[in-house]
Amino acid sequence: MKTIKSIASRMTQMCRPAWIVFLSSLQLCCLLLTASLLLYAGLFPDAPRSLAAALYELPEAILLIGVLISVCIEDAYRGRS
């Protein structure tokens, strides 16, 4: 529990550009997962289910890349190398 609190407190101290990158990647992941759910539920009958499966797998990579870019921005902002 202490680790989670330290991560949350560290996230609140992020620089603004890093925070924007992190939130943008999180929003994009939520959008892709919602689109995947709508496609899989059959709301769009012409769309193949393979598209829904691809949209379901994509957010993991986007979130990972977003977090890595956010960490790099934070390190550059704080002056670390």
N, CA, C and O atoms as a GROMACS GRO file, in nm:
protein
  324
    1MET      N    1   0.082  -0.119   0.000
    1MET     CA    2   0.000   0.000   0.000
    1MET      C    3   0.087   0.126   0.000
    1MET      O    4   0.051   0.227  -0.060
    2LYS      N    5   0.201   0.119   0.068
    2LYS     CA    6   0.290   0.232   0.072
    2LYS      C    7   0.346   0.265  -0.066
    2LYS      O    8   0.365   0.382  -0.100
    3THR      N    9   0.371   0.162  -0.146
    3THR     CA   10   0.423   0.182  -0.280
    3THR      C   11   0.321   0.254  -0.368
    3THR      O   12   0.358   0.343  -0.444
    4ILE      N   13   0.196   0.217  -0.357
    4ILE     CA   14   0.091   0.281  -0.436
    4ILE      C   15   0.077   0.428  -0.399
    4ILE      O   16   0.060   0.514  -0.486
    5LYS      N   17   0.086   0.457  -0.269
    5LYS     CA   18   0.077   0.597  -0.225
    5LYS      C   19   0.196   0.678  -0.275
    5LYS      O   20   0.180   0.794  -0.313
    6SER      N   21   0.314   0.618  -0.276
    6SER     CA   22   0.432   0.691  -0.325
    6SER      C   23   0.423   0.714  -0.475
    6SER      O   24   0.466   0.819  -0.524
    7ILE      N   25   0.369   0.619  -0.549
    7ILE     CA   26   0.351   0.637  -0.693
    7ILE      C   27   0.249   0.747  -0.720
    7ILE      O   28   0.271   0.832  -0.807
    8ALA      N   29   0.140   0.747  -0.647
    8ALA     CA   30   0.037   0.849  -0.667
    8ALA      C   31   0.088   0.988  -0.631
    8ALA      O   32   0.058   1.084  -0.700
    9SER      N   33   0.165   0.998  -0.525
    9SER     CA   34   0.219   1.129  -0.489
    9SER      C   35   0.323   1.176  -0.590
    9SER      O   36   0.334   1.296  -0.616
   10ARG      N   37   0.398   1.084  -0.646
   10ARG     CA   38   0.497   1.120  -0.748
   10ARG      C   39   0.429   1.165  -0.877
   10ARG      O   40   0.477   1.255  -0.944
   11MET      N   41   0.318   1.102  -0.910
   11MET     CA   42   0.245   1.140  -1.031
   11MET      C   43   0.186   1.279  -1.019
   11MET      O   44   0.175   1.350  -1.120
   12THR      N   45   0.147   1.320  -0.900
   12THR     CA   46   0.091   1.454  -0.883
   12THR      C   47   0.197   1.562  -0.896
   12THR      O   48   0.163   1.679  -0.911
   13GLN      N   49   0.324   1.525  -0.890
   13GLN     CA   50   0.433   1.621  -0.901
   13GLN      C   51   0.497   1.623  -1.039
   13GLN      O   52   0.602   1.686  -1.057
   14MET      N   53   0.436   1.556  -1.137
   14MET     CA   54   0.491   1.553  -1.272
   14MET      C   55   0.484   1.691  -1.336
   14MET      O   56   0.397   1.772  -1.303
   15CYS      N   57   0.575   1.717  -1.427
   15CYS     CA   58   0.569   1.843  -1.501
   15CYS      C   59   0.450   1.838  -1.598
   15CYS      O   60   0.403   1.730  -1.635
   16ARG      N   61   0.404   1.954  -1.636
   16ARG     CA   62   0.282   1.962  -1.717
   16ARG      C   63   0.292   1.889  -1.852
   16ARG      O   64   0.199   1.816  -1.886
   17PRO      N   65   0.401   1.904  -1.930
   17PRO     CA   66   0.408   1.830  -2.058
   17PRO      C   67   0.403   1.678  -2.041
   17PRO      O   68   0.339   1.608  -2.119
   18ALA      N   69   0.471   1.627  -1.939
   18ALA     CA   70   0.469   1.482  -1.915
   18ALA      C   71   0.329   1.436  -1.875
   18ALA      O   72   0.284   1.329  -1.915
   19TRP      N   73   0.262   1.518  -1.796
   19TRP     CA   74   0.126   1.484  -1.751
   19TRP      C   75   0.030   1.484  -1.870
   19TRP      O   76  -0.059   1.399  -1.878
   20ILE      N   77   0.047   1.580  -1.962
   20ILE     CA   78  -0.039   1.587  -2.080
   20ILE      C   79  -0.019   1.464  -2.169
   20ILE      O   80  -0.116   1.409  -2.221
   21VAL      N   81   0.106   1.421  -2.187
   21VAL     CA   82   0.134   1.302  -2.268
   21VAL      C   83   0.071   1.179  -2.203
   21VAL      O   84   0.010   1.096  -2.271
   22PHE      N   85   0.085   1.167  -2.072
   22PHE     CA   86   0.029   1.052  -2.001
   22PHE      C   87  -0.124   1.050  -2.012
   22PHE      O   88  -0.182   0.946  -2.043
   23LEU      N   89  -0.188   1.164  -1.988
   23LEU     CA   90  -0.334   1.169  -1.995
   23LEU      C   91  -0.385   1.147  -2.138
   23LEU      O   92  -0.488   1.082  -2.158
   24SER      N   93  -0.314   1.199  -2.236
   24SER     CA   94  -0.354   1.179  -2.375
   24SER      C   95  -0.348   1.032  -2.415
   24SER      O   96  -0.438   0.981  -2.482
   25SER      N   97  -0.242   0.964  -2.374
   25SER     CA   98  -0.231   0.822  -2.407
   25SER      C   99  -0.338   0.742  -2.332
   25SER      O  100  -0.391   0.645  -2.386
   26LEU      N  101  -0.370   0.781  -2.210
   26LEU     CA  102  -0.475   0.713  -2.135
   26LEU      C  103  -0.612   0.735  -2.199
   26LEU      O  104  -0.692   0.642  -2.206
   27GLN      N  105  -0.640   0.856  -2.245
   27GLN     CA  106  -0.765   0.885  -2.312
   27GLN      C  107  -0.777   0.809  -2.444
   27GLN      O  108  -0.884   0.758  -2.478
   28LEU      N  109  -0.667   0.802  -2.519
   28LEU     CA  110  -0.668   0.727  -2.644
   28LEU      C  111  -0.694   0.579  -2.619
   28LEU      O  112  -0.767   0.515  -2.695
   29CYS      N  113  -0.636   0.524  -2.513
   29CYS     CA  114  -0.659   0.384  -2.479
   29CYS      C  115  -0.806   0.360  -2.445
   29CYS      O  116  -0.864   0.261  -2.489
   30CYS      N  117  -0.865   0.449  -2.369
   30CYS     CA  118  -1.007   0.435  -2.334
   30CYS      C  119  -1.095   0.444  -2.458
   30CYS      O  120  -1.193   0.370  -2.471
   31LEU      N  121  -1.061   0.534  -2.550
   31LEU     CA  122  -1.136   0.547  -2.673
   31LEU      C  123  -1.127   0.420  -2.758
   31LEU      O  124  -1.228   0.374  -2.813
   32LEU      N  125  -1.008   0.365  -2.770
   32LEU     CA  126  -0.991   0.243  -2.849
   32LEU      C  127  -1.063   0.124  -2.786
   32LEU      O  128  -1.121   0.042  -2.858
   33LEU      N  129  -1.059   0.114  -2.654
   33LEU     CA  130  -1.130   0.004  -2.589
   33LEU      C  131  -1.281   0.018  -2.604
   33LEU      O  132  -1.351  -0.082  -2.619
   34THR      N  133  -1.331   0.140  -2.600
   34THR     CA  134  -1.474   0.162  -2.621
   34THR      C  135  -1.513   0.126  -2.764
   34THR      O  136  -1.616   0.063  -2.787
   35ALA      N  137  -1.432   0.167  -2.861
   35ALA     CA  138  -1.460   0.133  -3.000
   35ALA      C  139  -1.456  -0.018  -3.020
   35ALA      O  140  -1.538  -0.074  -3.094
   36SER      N  141  -1.362  -0.083  -2.956
   36SER     CA  142  -1.354  -0.229  -2.966
   36SER      C  143  -1.478  -0.295  -2.909
   36SER      O  144  -1.531  -0.390  -2.967
   37LEU      N  145  -1.525  -0.245  -2.797
   37LEU     CA  146  -1.646  -0.300  -2.735
   37LEU      C  147  -1.767  -0.281  -2.824
   37LEU      O  148  -1.849  -0.372  -2.838
   38LEU      N  149  -1.779  -0.163  -2.885
   38LEU     CA  150  -1.892  -0.137  -2.973
   38LEU      C  151  -1.888  -0.224  -3.097
   38LEU      O  152  -1.991  -0.273  -3.143
   39LEU      N  153  -1.769  -0.245  -3.152
   39LEU     CA  154  -1.756  -0.332  -3.269
   39LEU      C  155  -1.785  -0.477  -3.234
   39LEU      O  156  -1.850  -0.548  -3.310
   40TYR      N  157  -1.737  -0.520  -3.119
   40TYR     CA  158  -1.757  -0.660  -3.080
   40TYR      C  159  -1.903  -0.687  -3.045
   40TYR      O  160  -1.952  -0.798  -3.068
   41ALA      N  161  -1.972  -0.587  -2.991
   41ALA     CA  162  -2.113  -0.604  -2.955
   41ALA      C  163  -2.202  -0.609  -3.078
   41ALA      O  164  -2.319  -0.648  -3.068
   42GLY      N  165  -2.149  -0.572  -3.193
   42GLY     CA  166  -2.226  -0.581  -3.316
   42GLY      C  167  -2.303  -0.455  -3.348
   42GLY      O  168  -2.400  -0.460  -3.425
   43LEU      N  169  -2.264  -0.343  -3.294
   43LEU     CA  170  -2.332  -0.217  -3.323
   43LEU      C  171  -2.314  -0.178  -3.469
   43LEU      O  172  -2.400  -0.113  -3.528
   44PHE      N  173  -2.202  -0.217  -3.526
   44PHE     CA  174  -2.174  -0.191  -3.667
   44PHE      C  175  -2.161  -0.326  -3.737
   44PHE      O  176  -2.054  -0.387  -3.734
   45PRO      N  177  -2.267  -0.373  -3.797
   45PRO     CA  178  -2.268  -0.510  -3.851
   45PRO      C  179  -2.171  -0.533  -3.967
   45PRO      O  180  -2.133  -0.647  -3.993
   46ASP      N  181  -2.132  -0.428  -4.037
   46ASP     CA  182  -2.042  -0.447  -4.152
   46ASP      C  183  -1.896  -0.462  -4.111
   46ASP      O  184  -1.815  -0.509  -4.190
   47ALA      N  185  -1.863  -0.423  -3.989
   47ALA     CA  186  -1.723  -0.429  -3.944
   47ALA      C  187  -1.688  -0.572  -3.901
   47ALA      O  188  -1.766  -0.637  -3.831
   48PRO      N  189  -1.571  -0.619  -3.942
   48PRO     CA  190  -1.531  -0.755  -3.903
   48PRO      C  191  -1.488  -0.761  -3.756
   48PRO      O  192  -1.444  -0.662  -3.698
   49ARG      N  193  -1.502  -0.878  -3.697
   49ARG     CA  194  -1.463  -0.896  -3.557
   49ARG      C  195  -1.312  -0.892  -3.540
   49ARG      O  196  -1.263  -0.867  -3.430
   50SER      N  197  -1.238  -0.915  -3.647
   50SER     CA  198  -1.092  -0.906  -3.637
   50SER      C  199  -1.049  -0.763  -3.610
   50SER      O  200  -0.947  -0.739  -3.546
   51LEU      N  201  -1.126  -0.666  -3.659
   51LEU     CA  202  -1.098  -0.526  -3.630
   51LEU      C  203  -1.119  -0.497  -3.481
   51LEU      O  204  -1.042  -0.424  -3.419
   52ALA      N  205  -1.223  -0.556  -3.424
   52ALA     CA  206  -1.248  -0.538  -3.281
   52ALA      C  207  -1.134  -0.601  -3.200
   52ALA      O  208  -1.093  -0.544  -3.099
   53ALA      N  209  -1.085  -0.716  -3.242
   53ALA     CA  210  -0.974  -0.780  -3.172
   53ALA      C  211  -0.847  -0.697  -3.181
   53ALA      O  212  -0.772  -0.686  -3.084
   54ALA      N  213  -0.822  -0.637  -3.298
   54ALA     CA  214  -0.703  -0.553  -3.314
   54ALA      C  215  -0.713  -0.428  -3.228
   54ALA      O  216  -0.614  -0.386  -3.167
   55LEU      N  217  -0.831  -0.367  -3.223
   55LEU     CA  218  -0.849  -0.249  -3.139
   55LEU      C  219  -0.840  -0.283  -2.991
   55LEU      O  220  -0.806  -0.196  -2.909
   56TYR      N  221  -0.869  -0.405  -2.955
   56TYR     CA  222  -0.860  -0.447  -2.816
   56TYR      C  223  -0.714  -0.464  -2.772
   56TYR      O  224  -0.682  -0.440  -2.656
   57GLU      N  225  -0.628  -0.506  -2.863
   57GLU     CA  226  -0.487  -0.530  -2.830
   57GLU      C  227  -0.400  -0.406  -2.839
   57GLU      O  228  -0.295  -0.400  -2.776
   58LEU      N  229  -0.441  -0.307  -2.915
   58LEU     CA  230  -0.360  -0.188  -2.940
   58LEU      C  231  -0.337  -0.099  -2.817
   58LEU      O  232  -0.226  -0.046  -2.804
   59PRO      N  233  -0.433  -0.079  -2.727
   59PRO     CA  234  -0.411   0.014  -2.615
   59PRO      C  235  -0.295  -0.021  -2.523
   59PRO      O  236  -0.235   0.069  -2.464
   60GLU      N  237  -0.262  -0.147  -2.510
   60GLU     CA  238  -0.147  -0.184  -2.426
   60GLU      C  239  -0.019  -0.121  -2.477
   60GLU      O  240   0.059  -0.065  -2.400
   61ALA      N  241   0.002  -0.129  -2.607
   61ALA     CA  242   0.123  -0.072  -2.666
   61ALA      C  243   0.121   0.080  -2.658
   61ALA      O  244   0.224   0.142  -2.630
   62ILE      N  245   0.007   0.141  -2.682
   62ILE     CA  246  -0.003   0.286  -2.676
   62ILE      C  247   0.024   0.337  -2.536
   62ILE      O  248   0.095   0.436  -2.519
   63LEU      N  249  -0.032   0.271  -2.436
   63LEU     CA  250  -0.009   0.314  -2.298
   63LEU      C  251   0.137   0.296  -2.258
   63LEU      O  252   0.193   0.382  -2.189
   64LEU      N  253   0.198   0.188  -2.299
   64LEU     CA  254   0.340   0.166  -2.269
   64LEU      C  255   0.427   0.274  -2.332
   64LEU      O  256   0.515   0.329  -2.267
   65ILE      N  257   0.402   0.305  -2.458
   65ILE     CA  258   0.479   0.409  -2.527
   65ILE      C  259   0.453   0.544  -2.463
   65ILE      O  260   0.546   0.623  -2.446
   66GLY      N  261   0.330   0.573  -2.427
   66GLY     CA  262   0.297   0.700  -2.363
   66GLY      C  263   0.366   0.717  -2.229
   66GLY      O  264   0.413   0.826  -2.197
   67VAL      N  265   0.371   0.609  -2.151
   67VAL     CA  266   0.438   0.616  -2.021
   67VAL      C  267   0.588   0.636  -2.039
   67VAL      O  268   0.650   0.714  -1.967
   68LEU      N  269   0.647   0.567  -2.135
   68LEU     CA  270   0.791   0.582  -2.160
   68LEU      C  271   0.824   0.724  -2.206
   68LEU      O  272   0.924   0.782  -2.161
   69ILE      N  273   0.743   0.779  -2.294
   69ILE     CA  274   0.768   0.917  -2.339
   69ILE      C  275   0.748   1.014  -2.224
   69ILE      O  276   0.824   1.110  -2.211
   70SER      N  277   0.649   0.991  -2.142
   70SER     CA  278   0.624   1.077  -2.027
   70SER      C  279   0.742   1.074  -1.930
   70SER      O  280   0.780   1.178  -1.876
   71VAL      N  281   0.797   0.957  -1.907
   71VAL     CA  282   0.913   0.946  -1.818
   71VAL      C  283   1.034   1.018  -1.878
   71VAL      O  284   1.108   1.085  -1.806
   72CYS      N  285   1.054   1.005  -2.008
   72CYS     CA  286   1.166   1.075  -2.073
   72CYS      C  287   1.150   1.226  -2.063
   72CYS      O  288   1.247   1.298  -2.038
   73ILE      N  289   1.028   1.275  -2.084
   73ILE     CA  290   1.003   1.418  -2.072
   73ILE      C  291   1.028   1.464  -1.929
   73ILE      O  292   1.088   1.569  -1.906
   74GLU      N  293   0.981   1.386  -1.833
   74GLU     CA  294   0.999   1.422  -1.692
   74GLU      C  295   1.147   1.425  -1.655
   74GLU      O  296   1.191   1.515  -1.583
   75ASP      N  297   1.223   1.328  -1.702
   75ASP     CA  298   1.367   1.326  -1.675
   75ASP      C  299   1.438   1.446  -1.737
   75ASP      O  300   1.525   1.507  -1.675
   76ALA      N  301   1.401   1.480  -1.860
   76ALA     CA  302   1.463   1.595  -1.928
   76ALA      C  303   1.422   1.725  -1.857
   76ALA      O  304   1.503   1.817  -1.848
   77TYR      N  305   1.301   1.732  -1.809
   77TYR     CA  306   1.254   1.852  -1.741
   77TYR      C  307   1.326   1.871  -1.607
   77TYR      O  308   1.361   1.983  -1.569
   78ARG      N  309   1.349   1.762  -1.538
   78ARG     CA  310   1.415   1.769  -1.407
   78ARG      C  311   1.567   1.781  -1.420
   78ARG      O  312   1.635   1.807  -1.321
   79GLY      N  313   1.621   1.761  -1.541
   79GLY     CA  314   1.764   1.777  -1.563
   79GLY      C  315   1.845   1.652  -1.535
   79GLY      O  316   1.966   1.660  -1.513
   80ARG      N  317   1.779   1.538  -1.536
   80ARG     CA  318   1.852   1.413  -1.516
   80ARG      C  319   1.897   1.360  -1.651
   80ARG      O  320   1.841   1.396  -1.755
   81SER      N  321   1.997   1.273  -1.648
   81SER     CA  322   2.042   1.213  -1.774
   81SER      C  323   2.041   1.064  -1.766
   81SER      O  324   2.076   0.997  -1.863
   0.00000   0.00000   0.00000
